[in-house]
Amino acid sequence: MGKWGKISGTLSLILGVLFLIGWFGAVMGVDYIDNQLEENCDSTSGQIGQITGWDEGQCQDGRDTRDLLSSLQYSLQLGGAALCIAGVWMLVRH
């Protein structure tokens, strides 16, 4: 069990770190999308473009993507922390 404990602990730790990197990327993505929406969609010309359809739905697509990333942030952070803690625990225990 010692060999498999170290392998599973290492794998869990690597996956946890990848989840945390994904969480950090999601945070940066939400911030970037918020800035772009503020700059391009919340201005007067952006609102006119949305009303007339000239933006071809890009503002709504941006809002949808931002909402999706926002909903994933908590899961990625919690999953990454749990996997890292479990991985370290397995490595220390075995």
Residue frames relative to the residue before (quaternion, step in Angstrom):
aa qw qx qy qz dx dy dz
M 1.0000 0.0000 0.0000 0.0000 0.00 0.00 0.00
G 0.5649 0.6366 -0.3793 0.3630 3.60 1.13 -0.53
K 0.6665 0.4972 -0.3028 0.4657 3.55 0.95 -0.91
W 0.6931 0.4636 -0.2817 0.4747 3.59 0.90 -0.94
G 0.5980 0.5589 -0.3614 0.4466 3.60 1.11 -0.54
K 0.6708 0.4819 -0.2943 0.4808 3.57 0.99 -0.83
I 0.6464 0.5129 -0.3213 0.4646 3.59 1.01 -0.81
S 0.6963 0.4532 -0.2841 0.4786 3.59 0.85 -0.92
G 0.6210 0.5348 -0.3420 0.4597 3.61 1.06 -0.64
T 0.6600 0.4970 -0.2984 0.4778 3.56 0.98 -0.86
L 0.6530 0.5101 -0.3068 0.4682 3.57 0.96 -0.89
S 0.6515 0.5108 -0.3095 0.4678 3.58 0.97 -0.86
L 0.6549 0.5100 -0.3107 0.4631 3.57 0.97 -0.83
I 0.6501 0.5079 -0.3147 0.4695 3.59 0.97 -0.84
L 0.6641 0.4889 -0.3073 0.4748 3.60 0.91 -0.87
G 0.6281 0.5387 -0.3322 0.4528 3.59 1.02 -0.76
V 0.6551 0.4951 -0.3089 0.4799 3.56 0.95 -0.86
L 0.6426 0.5141 -0.3255 0.4656 3.61 0.99 -0.78
F 0.6261 0.5176 -0.3348 0.4775 3.61 1.03 -0.74
L 0.6713 0.4914 -0.3057 0.4631 3.60 0.93 -0.84
I 0.6141 0.5156 -0.3427 0.4894 3.58 1.09 -0.64
G 0.6391 0.5186 -0.3156 0.4722 3.58 1.03 -0.79
W 0.6231 0.5261 -0.3319 0.4741 3.58 1.05 -0.77
F 0.6588 0.5006 -0.3092 0.4688 3.59 0.91 -0.90
G 0.6460 0.5111 -0.3132 0.4725 3.60 1.01 -0.77
A 0.6396 0.5164 -0.3250 0.4675 3.59 1.03 -0.75
V 0.6288 0.5228 -0.3329 0.4696 3.59 1.02 -0.78
M 0.6757 0.4801 -0.2942 0.4757 3.57 0.91 -0.89
G 0.6405 0.5343 -0.3210 0.4486 3.60 1.03 -0.78
V 0.6471 0.5057 -0.3182 0.4736 3.58 0.96 -0.84
D 0.6511 0.5125 -0.3167 0.4617 3.58 0.96 -0.85
Y 0.6550 0.5090 -0.3087 0.4655 3.60 0.95 -0.86
I 0.6725 0.4904 -0.3005 0.4659 3.59 0.88 -0.93
D 0.6226 0.5379 -0.3399 0.4556 3.60 1.01 -0.77
N 0.6595 0.5015 -0.3075 0.4679 3.58 0.95 -0.87
Q 0.6714 0.4911 -0.3020 0.4656 3.59 0.93 -0.85
L 0.6423 0.5104 -0.3304 0.4667 3.60 0.99 -0.77
E 0.6510 0.5152 -0.3179 0.4580 3.56 0.96 -0.84
E 0.6968 0.4857 -0.2633 0.4573 3.54 0.97 -0.92
N 0.8182 0.3101 -0.1256 0.4677 3.59 0.83 -0.99
C 0.7801 0.3561 -0.1816 0.4814 3.61 1.02 -0.61
D 0.7211 0.4478 -0.2591 0.4609 3.59 1.03 -0.68
S 0.5275 0.6053 -0.4192 0.4238 3.58 1.28 -0.02
T 0.6917 -0.4705 0.3415 0.4285 3.56 -1.28 0.22
S 0.6871 0.4649 -0.2939 0.4748 3.58 0.86 -0.90
G 0.6273 0.5348 -0.3363 0.4554 3.59 1.08 -0.64
Q 0.6559 0.4983 -0.3124 0.4731 3.57 1.01 -0.77
I 0.6228 0.5204 -0.3368 0.4774 3.57 1.05 -0.72
G 0.6454 0.5261 -0.3119 0.4577 3.56 1.00 -0.83
Q 0.6485 0.5068 -0.3171 0.4712 3.59 1.04 -0.72
I 0.6642 0.5096 -0.3066 0.4530 3.58 0.94 -0.89
T 0.7383 0.4106 -0.2290 0.4836 3.58 0.91 -0.91
G 0.4944 -0.6784 0.4173 0.3481 3.60 1.24 -0.30
W 0.4113 0.7312 -0.4595 0.2915 3.59 1.24 0.17
D 0.6462 0.5247 -0.3355 0.4410 3.59 1.13 -0.47
E 0.3340 -0.7925 0.4503 0.2401 3.57 1.39 -0.06
G 0.6959 -0.5092 0.2625 0.4331 3.59 1.06 0.78
Q 0.3901 0.7500 -0.4659 0.2613 3.58 1.25 0.14
C 0.6304 0.5318 -0.3475 0.4461 3.61 1.01 -0.70
Q 0.6746 0.4724 -0.2990 0.4820 3.59 0.93 -0.83
D 0.6146 0.5337 -0.3437 0.4684 3.59 1.06 -0.69
G 0.6406 0.5235 -0.3099 0.4685 3.57 1.03 -0.80
R 0.6537 0.4975 -0.3101 0.4786 3.58 0.97 -0.82
D 0.6457 0.5182 -0.3203 0.4604 3.58 0.99 -0.80
T 0.6556 0.5032 -0.3034 0.4742 3.57 0.97 -0.85
R 0.6354 0.5223 -0.3247 0.4670 3.58 0.99 -0.83
D 0.6590 0.5050 -0.3094 0.4637 3.59 0.94 -0.84
L 0.6362 0.5256 -0.3251 0.4619 3.58 1.02 -0.79
L 0.6761 0.4820 -0.2922 0.4745 3.58 0.88 -0.93
S 0.6325 0.5343 -0.3308 0.4529 3.57 1.01 -0.76
S 0.6746 0.4881 -0.3004 0.4652 3.57 0.98 -0.79
L 0.6659 0.5072 -0.3023 0.4561 3.62 1.12 -0.53
Q 0.5277 0.6833 -0.3997 0.3079 3.60 1.14 -0.59
Y 0.6999 0.4760 -0.2879 0.4480 3.58 0.73 -1.02
S 0.6568 0.5131 -0.3119 0.4562 3.59 0.94 -0.87
L 0.6605 0.5032 -0.3090 0.4638 3.58 0.93 -0.84
Q 0.6667 0.5011 -0.3030 0.4611 3.57 0.95 -0.87
L 0.6865 0.4774 -0.2817 0.4705 3.57 0.86 -0.96
G 0.6672 0.4980 -0.2988 0.4665 3.59 0.92 -0.87
G 0.6582 0.5130 -0.3078 0.4571 3.57 0.96 -0.84
A 0.6600 0.4959 -0.3085 0.4726 3.57 0.93 -0.86
A 0.6614 0.5087 -0.3097 0.4560 3.59 0.93 -0.88
L 0.6720 0.4897 -0.3004 0.4672 3.60 0.92 -0.85
C 0.6426 0.5122 -0.3266 0.4669 3.60 1.00 -0.76
I 0.6609 0.4967 -0.3092 0.4700 3.58 0.91 -0.89
A 0.6605 0.4958 -0.3072 0.4728 3.60 0.92 -0.87
G 0.6592 0.5155 -0.3144 0.4481 3.59 0.95 -0.81
V 0.6570 0.4872 -0.3092 0.4851 3.57 0.93 -0.85
W 0.6370 0.5319 -0.3280 0.4513 3.58 0.97 -0.83
M 0.6654 0.4968 -0.3039 0.4670 3.60 0.95 -0.86
L 0.6713 0.4989 -0.3053 0.4552 3.58 0.97 -0.84
V 0.6769 0.4775 -0.2968 0.4751 3.59 0.98 -0.78
R 0.6683 0.5207 -0.2976 0.4400 3.57 0.98 -0.84
H 0.7686 0.3386 -0.1964 0.5061 3.63 0.93 -0.74
